Amino acid sequence: MKTRNELIEAFTRKLEEQRARIENSAPGEHPGTASIQSQINIAWEIRYSNTNQAADLAKIAFNLSVGLNYPKEIVYSRLMLAVCKFINNENNELLLGEFLDLAACFNEYPAEWGYFVCKIQLANIYELLGEYDNGKEAINELLFQIQANCLRDIESELLLVSGNLFYRNNEIEKAIEQYNKALAIKDELNDLFRYAAILDLLGRANVLKKDLDKAYSFYAEALAIREAILDPAIVNTYIGFASYYKRKNEVEKINEFYLKAFSSLRKKDKFNRMICHYGRGHFYMESKDFHAAVSDFEEALSIAKSNNIRNKIGDIYKSLSVAYEKAGSLDKALSCYKEYFSHKSKFDKEIYKFRDNFDNLFNRNKVLIQNITEAKVIQESLMPPREFIKNLLPDHLLFFRPLHIISGDYFWISAKDEKIVVILADCTGHGVKASLLTMLGIAYLDEILSEMAEIDAGEVLNSLRRKIINILNRYRPDDPLRYGMDMAICILDKLNLKLKVQYVTAKRPILVIRDGEILESNHTNMSVCYDESMKEFKHTELELKHGDVVYLFSDGYPDQFGGEKGGKFMVGKFKSLLLEIHKMPFKEQELLLESKFSDWVSYPEPGTGLSHEQCDDISVFGFRV
């Protein structure tokens, strides 16, 4: 994790980039959906650093989307407006209705980041309303989907709400575990506003654990960061310090931090205003000023009721009951205690339901990850190991980077009748679906090569295509699946690589670099899958020379988003990179491909400020003649 100074420096750079993007983000006279979505993305990025400006951008996006009848952008801009209201702690009952309506709208876009944000915001509101089982339902099974889509910022928000629900259930260690995972992601993303918020939550959890030294260190770090970045949410840290000093029974310090908290409250921040009155009420209880305590507790209760902050109403009734008793109002004390008991019984049931359901979900997710990881072992066992490749092609390169544990790309190399067959394939999609296709491809290639008397590259692909179509469409002749693979195959003379190479390409090129120039194969525009035309694959021959470097690659590297403008790496840039490094030893080439890729995705994504995530399986295979 970064030091505080490193975090602040990275955050400052991020703010400068945000300002530049905001200045350049104004939609033109006739904006398209991309321009409006950019406004929405920037609003999401600055939602905590400048909530009011985020709301203004969302309003602009909403008005434009309504005027131009862009339905998806209307839903996204409404989402951002609701998120800003939530951050400003506006009425939770009204927001619940808004987010429920948005959730219904986002059912049209279930793979979009807005869908996940909407579900997490619902969980946040349910947690504040004390409806913990509903909170669990809102985020049920989201974690794996979010991780599969590489949405790191949204993953951290899910971990936060999960931690809060554990905290409400008094499962403090589990809450701390969730908070620490979220903190690591916010550190990675240079999100200081949320980083400081998580430090406050860790401070709160450690106060409850009575680990006061650790609690103080979290609050002190949060305060230093919030002061450095002028965070308007500093009120949360002041409230945290007040609770810390309450545990230490340092009355003057408690009063000092509640005064700071009241002075830093924003007008619309009803939630923290309630917390301040509730906390100061306890301060007055310690000071034996019971009438002042009653006044603060009544104010806290009024705010909690009017904003429907149900998870606090029971606690406030309990405190009011004690305060009225101490003040001599026994009838009111009894009435408040009855209200407290009524709320406590209801929410205890919600808590137990959430705990059981969350544990079930966590275990299911864990089993799923374990199964996929074990599937990876099976998949890797079918692909040739490096030593096997080295025996056939001693001077070679292999850069292989799956997207989701198991790969939708595969490489295959074999030898028969003094010939070496090299294949690199990119199956439809990625993840589990594509990995199943890799298993079919590898198994059928072994079978095809063993049956083929004279190896012909075109016939290898023709035979593989027939087998793929037959197995996938055995029971669906009227609605054939178009799943398959793009691939390149080359067949070399094992004894004399100088002679010639026989190759066929199915949407994937083969590059030969010779004397500083790239010779590119004329690849066919067909995949190895069902197609109405079903033209035959035919091989081409090319004379090779000593020193030639041959590359096969999937589209994962060229199609990766990144760089200053957030665009694709592109095939042209990838060819230039290969041309630049082709004379180097292949081990160095592999390291450079990894380094260039990491640099490319490390640029912040326009509109979100997050680093780009890998978006597809990546495979590059090369060898030198």
C-alpha positions as CSV (number, residue, x, y, z in Angstrom):
1,M,0.0,0.0,0.0
2,K,1.1,3.6,-0.7
3,T,2.3,6.0,2.0
4,R,0.1,9.0,2.7
5,N,2.3,11.3,0.7
6,E,2.3,8.9,-2.2
7,L,-1.4,8.7,-2.1
8,I,-1.9,12.5,-2.0
9,E,0.5,13.0,-4.9
10,A,-1.3,10.4,-7.0
11,F,-4.6,11.8,-6.0
12,T,-3.5,15.4,-6.9
13,R,-2.5,14.2,-10.4
14,K,-5.9,12.4,-10.6
15,L,-7.8,15.6,-9.8
16,E,-5.8,17.6,-12.4
17,E,-6.8,15.0,-15.0
18,Q,-10.4,15.2,-13.8
19,R,-10.4,19.0,-14.3
20,A,-9.0,18.7,-17.8
21,R,-11.6,16.1,-18.7
22,I,-14.4,18.2,-17.3
23,E,-13.2,21.2,-19.3
24,N,-13.2,19.2,-22.5
25,S,-16.4,17.2,-21.8
26,A,-19.0,19.8,-22.8
27,P,-21.3,18.1,-25.3
28,G,-21.5,19.8,-28.8
29,E,-24.5,21.2,-30.5
30,H,-25.6,17.7,-31.6
31,P,-24.2,15.3,-29.0
32,G,-24.2,11.6,-29.5
33,T,-24.7,8.9,-26.9
34,A,-20.9,8.6,-26.4
35,S,-20.6,12.3,-25.5
36,I,-23.4,12.1,-23.0
37,Q,-22.1,8.9,-21.5
38,S,-18.8,10.7,-21.0
39,Q,-20.6,13.4,-18.9
40,I,-22.1,10.6,-16.8
41,N,-18.8,8.8,-16.4
42,I,-17.1,12.0,-15.2
43,A,-20.0,12.6,-12.8
44,W,-19.5,9.1,-11.3
45,E,-15.7,9.8,-11.0
46,I,-16.2,13.1,-9.1
47,R,-19.2,12.1,-7.0
48,Y,-17.3,12.3,-3.8
49,S,-14.8,15.0,-4.6
50,N,-17.4,17.4,-5.9
51,T,-20.9,16.1,-5.4
52,N,-22.6,19.3,-6.5
53,Q,-20.7,19.4,-9.8
54,A,-21.4,15.7,-10.3
55,A,-25.1,16.4,-9.9
56,D,-24.9,19.4,-12.4
57,L,-23.2,17.2,-15.0
58,A,-25.9,14.5,-14.4
59,K,-28.7,17.1,-14.9
60,I,-27.1,18.3,-18.2
61,A,-26.9,14.6,-19.3
62,F,-30.4,14.0,-18.3
63,N,-31.9,17.0,-20.1
64,L,-29.9,16.2,-23.3
65,S,-30.9,12.5,-23.2
66,V,-34.6,13.4,-22.8
67,G,-34.5,15.9,-25.6
68,L,-32.7,13.4,-27.9
69,N,-34.6,10.4,-26.7
70,Y,-31.6,8.3,-25.6
71,P,-33.2,5.8,-23.2
72,K,-30.1,4.2,-21.7
73,E,-28.5,7.6,-21.1
74,I,-31.7,8.8,-19.4
75,V,-31.5,5.9,-17.0
76,Y,-27.8,6.5,-16.3
77,S,-28.2,10.2,-15.7
78,R,-31.1,9.5,-13.3
79,L,-28.9,7.0,-11.5
80,M,-26.1,9.6,-11.0
81,L,-28.6,12.2,-9.7
82,A,-29.9,9.6,-7.2
83,V,-26.3,8.7,-6.2
84,C,-25.5,12.3,-5.5
85,K,-28.6,12.6,-3.3
86,F,-27.5,9.5,-1.4
87,I,-24.1,11.0,-0.8
88,N,-25.7,14.2,0.5
89,N,-27.7,12.0,2.9
90,E,-31.1,13.0,1.6
91,N,-34.4,11.3,2.5
92,N,-33.7,7.5,2.3
93,E,-37.4,6.6,1.9
94,L,-37.7,8.7,-1.2
95,L,-34.4,7.4,-2.5
96,L,-35.5,3.8,-1.9
97,G,-38.3,4.4,-4.3
98,E,-36.1,6.0,-6.9
99,F,-33.5,3.2,-6.8
100,L,-36.2,0.5,-7.0
101,D,-37.5,2.2,-10.1
102,L,-34.0,2.4,-11.5
103,A,-33.3,-1.2,-10.7
104,A,-36.3,-2.2,-12.8
105,C,-35.0,0.0,-15.7
106,F,-31.5,-1.5,-15.4
107,N,-32.9,-5.0,-15.9
108,E,-32.7,-4.0,-19.6
109,Y,-29.0,-3.6,-19.2
110,P,-27.9,-6.4,-16.8
111,A,-24.2,-6.4,-17.9
112,E,-23.7,-2.6,-17.5
113,W,-21.8,-1.0,-14.6
114,G,-24.9,1.0,-13.7
115,Y,-26.8,-2.2,-13.0
116,F,-24.3,-3.1,-10.3
117,V,-24.1,0.4,-8.9
118,C,-27.9,0.5,-8.6
119,K,-28.0,-2.8,-6.7
120,I,-25.2,-1.7,-4.3
121,Q,-27.0,1.6,-3.6
122,L,-30.1,-0.3,-2.8
123,A,-28.2,-2.4,-0.3
124,N,-26.7,0.8,1.2
125,I,-30.2,2.2,1.7
126,Y,-31.6,-1.0,3.1
127,E,-28.7,-1.1,5.6
128,L,-29.6,2.4,6.7
129,L,-33.3,1.5,6.9
130,G,-32.4,-1.6,9.0
131,E,-33.8,-4.0,6.4
132,Y,-30.7,-6.2,6.4
133,D,-32.3,-9.1,4.6
134,N,-33.4,-6.9,1.8
135,G,-29.9,-5.5,1.7
136,K,-28.5,-8.9,1.2
137,E,-31.0,-9.7,-1.5
138,A,-29.9,-6.5,-3.4
139,I,-26.3,-7.7,-3.6
140,N,-26.9,-11.4,-3.8
141,E,-24.5,-13.1,-6.3
142,L,-23.1,-9.7,-7.5
143,L,-19.5,-10.3,-6.4
144,F,-18.6,-12.9,-9.0
145,Q,-20.3,-10.9,-11.8
146,I,-18.5,-7.7,-10.8
147,Q,-15.1,-9.5,-10.6
148,A,-15.7,-11.2,-13.9
149,N,-16.3,-7.7,-15.5
150,C,-13.1,-6.3,-13.8
151,L,-15.1,-3.5,-12.2
152,R,-12.6,-2.8,-9.3
153,D,-14.1,0.5,-8.1
154,I,-17.6,-1.1,-7.9
155,E,-16.2,-4.2,-6.3
156,S,-14.8,-2.1,-3.5
157,E,-18.2,-0.5,-3.0
158,L,-19.8,-3.9,-2.7
159,L,-17.2,-4.9,-0.1
160,L,-18.0,-1.8,1.8
161,V,-21.7,-2.4,2.1
162,S,-21.0,-6.1,2.9
163,G,-18.7,-4.9,5.7
164,N,-21.4,-2.5,7.0
165,L,-23.9,-5.4,7.1
166,F,-21.5,-7.5,9.1
167,Y,-20.8,-4.6,11.4
168,R,-24.6,-4.3,12.1
169,N,-24.6,-8.0,12.9
170,N,-21.8,-7.4,15.4
171,E,-19.5,-9.7,13.3
172,I,-16.6,-7.2,13.6
173,E,-13.8,-9.4,12.3
174,K,-15.7,-10.2,9.2
175,A,-16.5,-6.5,8.8
176,I,-12.9,-5.5,9.1
177,E,-11.9,-8.2,6.6
178,Q,-14.3,-6.6,4.0
179,Y,-13.1,-3.1,4.8
180,N,-9.5,-4.0,4.4
181,K,-10.2,-5.6,1.0
182,A,-12.0,-2.4,-0.1
183,L,-9.2,-0.3,1.3
184,A,-6.6,-2.1,-0.9
185,I,-8.7,-1.4,-4.0
186,K,-9.1,2.3,-3.2
187,D,-5.4,2.5,-2.6
188,E,-4.8,0.9,-6.1
189,L,-7.3,3.4,-7.6
190,N,-5.9,6.5,-5.8
191,D,-9.4,7.2,-4.5
192,L,-8.6,9.3,-1.4
193,F,-12.1,10.3,-0.6
194,R,-13.3,6.7,-0.2
195,Y,-9.9,5.6,1.2
196,A,-10.4,8.1,4.1
197,A,-14.0,6.9,4.5
198,I,-12.8,3.3,4.9
199,L,-10.2,4.4,7.5
200,D,-13.1,5.9,9.5
201,L,-15.0,2.6,9.3
202,L,-11.9,0.7,10.4
203,G,-11.6,3.2,13.3
204,R,-15.2,2.6,14.3
205,A,-14.8,-1.2,14.2
206,N,-11.7,-1.1,16.4
207,V,-13.4,1.2,18.9
208,L,-16.1,-1.5,19.2
209,K,-13.3,-4.1,19.6
210,K,-11.8,-1.8,22.3
211,D,-8.5,-1.8,20.4
212,L,-8.2,1.9,21.0
213,D,-4.6,2.4,19.8
214,K,-5.4,0.9,16.4
215,A,-8.6,2.9,16.3
216,Y,-6.7,6.1,17.0
217,S,-4.2,5.4,14.2
218,F,-7.0,4.9,11.7
219,Y,-8.8,8.1,12.7
220,A,-5.6,10.1,12.7
221,E,-4.7,8.9,9.2
222,A,-8.2,9.7,8.0
223,L,-8.1,13.2,9.5
224,A,-4.7,14.0,8.0
225,I,-5.9,12.9,4.5
226,R,-9.2,14.7,4.7
227,E,-7.5,17.9,5.8
228,A,-5.0,17.6,3.0
229,I,-7.6,17.2,0.3
230,L,-10.2,19.5,1.9
231,D,-12.7,16.7,2.1
232,P,-16.2,18.0,3.1
233,A,-16.9,14.6,4.6
234,I,-14.4,15.4,7.4
235,V,-17.4,15.5,9.7
236,N,-17.4,11.7,9.7
237,T,-13.8,11.7,11.1
238,Y,-14.7,14.3,13.8
239,I,-17.7,12.0,14.9
240,G,-15.3,9.0,14.9
241,F,-12.9,10.8,17.2
242,A,-15.7,11.8,19.5
243,S,-16.7,8.1,19.8
244,Y,-13.1,7.2,20.4
245,Y,-12.7,9.7,23.2
246,K,-16.0,8.6,24.7
247,R,-14.4,5.2,25.1
248,K,-11.5,6.8,26.9
249,N,-13.9,8.9,28.9
250,E,-12.2,12.2,28.0
251,V,-15.1,14.6,28.3
252,E,-13.4,17.7,27.0
253,K,-12.2,16.0,23.9
254,I,-15.7,14.5,23.3
255,N,-17.2,18.0,23.4
256,E,-14.4,19.4,21.2
257,F,-14.9,17.0,18.4
258,Y,-18.7,17.3,18.5
259,L,-18.4,21.0,18.2
260,K,-16.1,20.5,15.2
261,A,-18.6,18.1,13.7
262,F,-21.5,20.4,14.1
263,S,-19.6,23.3,12.5
264,S,-18.6,21.2,9.5
265,L,-22.0,19.8,8.7
266,R,-23.4,20.4,5.3
267,K,-27.0,21.7,5.1
268,K,-28.5,18.6,3.5
269,D,-26.5,16.1,5.6
270,K,-29.4,14.9,7.7
271,F,-27.7,11.6,8.6
272,N,-24.6,13.1,10.2
273,R,-26.7,15.8,11.9
274,M,-28.7,13.0,13.5
275,I,-25.4,11.2,14.5
276,C,-24.1,14.4,16.0
277,H,-27.2,15.0,18.1
278,Y,-27.2,11.4,19.2
279,G,-23.6,11.4,20.1
280,R,-23.8,14.7,21.9
281,G,-26.8,13.4,23.8
282,H,-24.5,10.7,25.2
283,F,-21.9,13.4,26.1
284,Y,-24.6,15.2,28.1
285,M,-25.5,11.9,29.8
286,E,-21.9,11.5,30.9
287,S,-22.0,15.1,32.2
288,K,-25.3,14.4,34.1
289,D,-27.1,17.0,32.1
290,F,-30.1,14.7,31.5
291,H,-32.5,17.4,30.2
292,A,-29.9,18.5,27.5
293,A,-29.4,14.8,26.7
294,V,-33.2,14.4,26.2
295,S,-33.3,17.4,23.9
296,D,-30.5,16.0,21.7
297,F,-31.9,12.5,21.6
298,E,-35.4,13.9,20.6
299,E,-33.8,15.9,17.8
300,A,-31.9,12.8,16.6
301,L,-35.1,10.8,16.7
302,S,-37.0,13.4,14.8
303,I,-34.4,13.4,12.0
304,A,-34.2,9.6,12.0
305,K,-38.0,9.3,11.6
306,S,-38.4,12.0,9.0
307,N,-35.6,10.5,6.9
308,N,-36.6,6.9,7.7
309,I,-33.2,6.0,9.1
310,R,-34.6,2.9,10.7
311,N,-31.4,1.2,11.9
312,K,-30.9,4.1,14.3
313,I,-34.4,4.6,15.6
314,G,-34.3,1.7,18.0
315,D,-31.0,2.8,19.5
316,I,-32.2,6.3,19.9
317,Y,-35.4,5.1,21.7
318,K,-33.2,3.1,24.1
319,S,-31.0,6.1,24.9
320,L,-34.1,8.3,25.3
321,S,-35.6,5.8,27.7
322,V,-32.6,6.0,29.9
323,A,-32.4,9.8,29.6
324,Y,-36.1,10.2,30.6
325,E,-35.7,7.9,33.5
326,K,-32.7,9.9,34.7
327,A,-34.6,13.1,34.2
328,G,-37.5,11.7,36.3
329,S,-40.1,11.2,33.4
330,L,-40.8,7.6,34.1
331,D,-43.9,7.3,31.8
332,K,-42.0,8.6,28.9
333,A,-39.0,6.3,29.8
334,L,-41.3,3.3,29.7
335,S,-42.9,4.3,26.4
336,C,-39.5,4.8,24.8
337,Y,-38.3,1.4,26.0
338,K,-41.4,-0.3,24.5
339,E,-40.6,1.4,21.2
340,Y,-37.0,0.3,21.5
341,F,-37.9,-3.3,22.2
342,S,-40.3,-3.4,19.2
343,H,-37.6,-2.2,16.8
344,K,-34.9,-4.5,18.3
345,S,-37.0,-7.7,17.9
346,K,-37.8,-6.9,14.2
347,F,-34.2,-6.1,13.3
348,D,-32.6,-9.0,15.1
349,K,-34.6,-11.3,12.8
350,E,-33.3,-9.3,9.7
351,I,-29.7,-9.6,11.0
352,Y,-29.8,-13.4,11.4
353,K,-31.3,-13.8,8.0
354,F,-28.6,-11.7,6.4
355,R,-25.8,-13.6,8.2
356,D,-27.0,-17.0,7.1
357,N,-27.7,-15.9,3.5
358,F,-24.4,-14.0,3.2
359,D,-22.5,-17.0,4.4
360,N,-24.3,-19.2,1.9
361,L,-23.4,-16.8,-0.9
362,F,-19.8,-16.5,0.1
363,N,-19.4,-20.3,0.3
364,R,-21.1,-20.7,-3.2
365,N,-18.7,-18.1,-4.6
366,K,-15.7,-19.8,-3.0
367,V,-16.7,-23.2,-4.4
368,L,-17.2,-21.6,-7.9
369,I,-13.8,-20.1,-7.9
370,Q,-12.2,-23.3,-6.7
371,N,-14.0,-25.3,-9.5
372,I,-12.8,-22.8,-12.1
373,T,-9.3,-22.9,-10.8
374,E,-9.3,-26.7,-10.9
375,A,-10.7,-26.5,-14.4
376,K,-7.6,-24.4,-15.3
377,V,-5.3,-27.2,-14.2
378,I,-7.2,-29.6,-16.6
379,Q,-7.0,-27.1,-19.5
380,E,-3.3,-26.4,-19.0
381,S,-2.6,-30.2,-18.9
382,L,-3.9,-30.4,-22.5
383,M,-1.7,-27.6,-23.8
384,P,2.0,-28.4,-24.5
385,P,4.4,-27.4,-21.7
386,R,7.3,-25.1,-22.5
387,E,9.8,-28.0,-22.4
388,F,7.9,-29.9,-25.1
389,I,7.7,-26.7,-27.3
390,K,11.4,-26.2,-26.7
391,N,12.3,-29.6,-28.0
392,L,10.5,-28.8,-31.3
393,L,11.3,-25.1,-31.6
394,P,14.2,-24.2,-29.3
395,D,14.1,-20.5,-30.0
396,H,10.5,-19.4,-29.4
397,L,8.2,-16.9,-27.6
398,L,5.0,-17.6,-25.7
399,F,3.0,-14.7,-24.1
400,F,-0.2,-16.3,-22.7
401,R,-2.5,-14.3,-20.4
402,P,-6.0,-15.6,-19.8
403,L,-8.7,-13.1,-18.8
404,H,-10.8,-15.1,-16.3
405,I,-8.6,-17.8,-14.8
406,I,-9.4,-20.3,-17.6
407,S,-8.6,-19.2,-21.2
408,G,-10.6,-18.9,-24.4
409,D,-7.3,-18.9,-26.4
410,Y,-5.2,-21.9,-26.8
411,F,-1.9,-22.9,-28.5
412,W,-1.1,-26.3,-29.9
413,I,2.0,-27.8,-31.3
414,S,2.8,-31.3,-32.5
415,A,5.1,-33.2,-34.9
416,K,4.4,-35.9,-37.5
417,D,6.4,-37.2,-40.5
418,E,9.2,-34.7,-40.0
419,K,6.7,-31.8,-39.9
420,I,5.9,-29.4,-37.1
421,V,2.4,-28.1,-36.8
422,V,1.9,-24.9,-34.9
423,I,-1.6,-23.5,-34.1
424,L,-2.8,-20.5,-32.1
425,A,-6.6,-20.2,-31.7
426,D,-9.0,-17.7,-30.2
427,C,-12.4,-19.2,-29.3
428,T,-15.7,-17.4,-29.3
429,G,-16.0,-15.2,-26.2
430,H,-13.9,-15.9,-23.1
431,G,-14.2,-17.5,-19.7
432,V,-16.0,-20.8,-19.2
433,K,-17.9,-20.8,-22.5
434,A,-14.7,-20.3,-24.6
435,S,-12.7,-22.7,-22.5
436,L,-15.1,-25.5,-23.3
437,L,-14.4,-24.8,-27.0
438,T,-10.7,-24.9,-26.4
439,M,-11.1,-28.5,-25.0
440,L,-13.0,-29.5,-28.2
441,G,-10.4,-27.9,-30.4
442,I,-7.4,-29.6,-28.7
443,A,-9.1,-33.0,-28.6
444,Y,-10.1,-32.9,-32.3
445,L,-6.7,-31.6,-33.4
446,D,-5.0,-34.7,-31.8
447,E,-7.6,-36.9,-33.6
448,I,-7.3,-35.2,-37.0
449,L,-3.5,-35.3,-37.0
450,S,-3.4,-39.0,-36.1
451,E,-5.8,-39.8,-38.9
452,M,-4.3,-37.6,-41.6
453,A,-1.9,-39.5,-44.0
454,E,-0.5,-36.4,-45.6
455,I,-0.6,-33.2,-43.5
456,D,-2.3,-30.3,-45.2
457,A,-3.0,-27.1,-43.3
458,G,-6.2,-26.4,-45.2
459,E,-7.6,-29.8,-44.6
460,V,-6.8,-29.6,-40.9
461,L,-9.1,-26.6,-40.6
462,N,-11.7,-28.1,-42.8
463,S,-11.9,-31.3,-40.8
464,L,-11.8,-29.4,-37.5
465,R,-14.7,-27.2,-38.7
466,R,-16.8,-30.2,-39.6
467,K,-16.3,-31.8,-36.3
468,I,-17.0,-28.6,-34.3
469,I,-20.3,-28.0,-36.3
470,N,-21.4,-31.6,-35.9
471,I,-20.8,-31.8,-32.2
472,L,-22.4,-28.5,-31.3
473,N,-25.4,-28.9,-33.6
474,R,-26.2,-32.6,-33.3
475,Y,-29.5,-31.9,-31.7
476,R,-30.3,-28.5,-33.2
477,P,-30.1,-28.8,-37.0
478,D,-32.6,-25.9,-37.6
479,D,-30.9,-23.4,-35.4
480,P,-27.1,-24.0,-35.6
481,L,-24.8,-22.5,-33.2
482,R,-22.1,-20.2,-34.6
483,Y,-19.6,-20.8,-31.8
484,G,-16.1,-21.8,-32.9
485,M,-12.7,-20.2,-33.2
486,D,-10.5,-17.9,-35.2
487,M,-7.1,-19.4,-35.7
488,A,-3.8,-19.6,-37.6
489,I,-2.0,-22.7,-38.5
490,C,1.5,-23.2,-40.0
491,I,3.3,-26.4,-40.9
492,L,7.1,-26.4,-41.1
493,D,9.6,-28.9,-42.3
494,K,11.2,-30.3,-39.1
495,L,14.6,-31.0,-40.8
496,N,15.0,-27.8,-42.8
497,L,13.1,-24.8,-41.7
498,K,14.7,-22.8,-44.5
499,L,12.6,-24.5,-47.2
500,K,9.0,-23.4,-46.8
501,V,6.1,-23.0,-44.4
502,Q,2.5,-24.1,-45.3
503,Y,-0.1,-22.0,-43.6
504,V,-3.8,-21.2,-43.4
505,T,-5.4,-18.3,-41.4
506,A,-9.0,-18.1,-40.2
507,K,-9.4,-14.4,-39.3
508,R,-6.0,-14.5,-37.5
509,P,-2.9,-13.3,-39.4
510,I,0.6,-14.8,-39.4
511,L,3.4,-12.2,-39.5
512,V,6.9,-12.9,-40.8
513,I,9.6,-10.3,-40.1
514,R,12.4,-10.4,-42.5
515,D,15.2,-7.9,-42.9
516,G,13.4,-5.3,-40.9
517,E,10.1,-5.6,-42.9
518,I,6.8,-7.3,-42.1
519,L,5.4,-9.9,-44.5
520,E,1.8,-10.5,-43.6
521,S,-0.4,-13.5,-44.6
522,N,-3.6,-12.8,-46.5
523,H,-5.9,-14.2,-43.9
524,T,-9.4,-15.5,-44.8
525,N,-12.5,-13.8,-43.4
526,M,-13.9,-17.1,-42.2
527,S,-13.9,-18.6,-38.7
528,V,-13.8,-22.3,-37.9
529,C,-17.5,-22.5,-37.2
530,Y,-20.8,-22.8,-38.9
531,D,-21.2,-20.4,-41.8
532,E,-23.7,-20.3,-44.7
533,S,-21.0,-20.1,-47.4
534,M,-18.8,-22.9,-45.9
535,K,-16.0,-22.2,-48.3
536,E,-13.0,-24.6,-48.1
537,F,-9.9,-23.5,-46.4
538,K,-6.9,-23.8,-48.7
539,H,-3.2,-23.5,-47.7
540,T,-0.6,-21.1,-48.9
541,E,3.1,-21.7,-49.1
542,L,5.9,-19.3,-48.2
543,E,9.6,-19.7,-48.5
544,L,11.4,-19.0,-45.3
545,K,14.9,-17.6,-44.8
546,H,17.4,-18.0,-42.0
547,G,16.8,-15.3,-39.4
548,D,13.0,-14.9,-40.2
549,V,10.9,-14.4,-37.1
550,V,7.3,-15.7,-37.3
551,Y,4.5,-14.5,-35.0
552,L,0.9,-15.8,-34.4
553,F,-1.4,-13.9,-32.1
554,S,-5.0,-13.5,-31.0
555,D,-6.8,-10.2,-31.0
556,G,-6.5,-9.7,-27.2
557,Y,-3.4,-7.5,-27.3
558,P,-4.3,-5.2,-30.2
559,D,-7.9,-4.8,-28.9
560,Q,-6.8,-3.9,-25.3
561,F,-8.1,-0.5,-24.2
562,G,-5.6,1.9,-22.5
563,G,-3.3,4.8,-23.2
564,E,-3.9,8.5,-22.7
565,K,-7.0,8.5,-24.8
566,G,-8.5,5.3,-23.7
567,G,-8.5,3.7,-27.1
568,K,-7.4,0.3,-28.4
569,F,-3.8,-0.6,-28.8
570,M,-4.6,-1.5,-32.4
571,V,-3.0,-3.9,-34.8
572,G,-0.7,-1.3,-36.4
573,K,0.8,-0.4,-33.1
574,F,1.2,-4.0,-32.2
575,K,3.0,-4.7,-35.5
576,S,5.4,-1.8,-34.8
577,L,6.1,-3.2,-31.3
578,L,6.9,-6.6,-32.7
579,L,9.1,-5.0,-35.4
580,E,10.9,-3.0,-32.6
581,I,11.6,-6.0,-30.4
582,H,12.0,-8.9,-32.9
583,K,15.8,-9.0,-32.9
584,M,15.9,-9.4,-29.1
585,P,16.1,-12.8,-27.3
586,F,12.6,-14.2,-26.9
587,K,12.8,-14.1,-23.1
588,E,13.3,-10.4,-23.3
589,Q,10.5,-10.0,-25.8
590,E,8.1,-11.7,-23.4
591,L,9.1,-9.3,-20.6
592,L,8.7,-6.3,-22.9
593,L,5.3,-7.5,-24.0
594,E,4.3,-7.7,-20.4
595,S,5.8,-4.3,-19.5
596,K,4.2,-2.6,-22.5
597,F,0.8,-4.1,-21.7
598,S,1.0,-3.0,-18.0
599,D,2.0,0.5,-19.1
600,W,-0.8,0.7,-21.6
601,V,-3.6,-0.3,-19.1
602,S,-2.2,1.8,-16.3
603,Y,-3.4,5.0,-17.8
604,P,-6.6,6.2,-16.1
605,E,-9.8,5.4,-18.0
606,P,-11.5,8.6,-19.4
607,G,-14.6,9.3,-17.4
608,T,-13.9,7.1,-14.5
609,G,-10.2,7.7,-13.6
610,L,-9.7,4.0,-13.0
611,S,-6.9,2.0,-14.5
612,H,-8.0,-0.1,-17.5
613,E,-8.7,-3.7,-16.9
614,Q,-7.7,-6.5,-19.3
615,C,-10.7,-7.1,-21.6
616,D,-9.9,-10.3,-23.4
617,D,-7.6,-13.4,-23.4
618,I,-4.2,-12.6,-24.8
619,S,-1.9,-15.0,-26.7
620,V,1.3,-14.3,-28.7
621,F,3.5,-17.1,-30.1
622,G,6.7,-16.6,-32.1
623,F,9.7,-18.5,-33.3
624,R,12.9,-17.8,-35.1
625,V,14.1,-19.7,-38.2
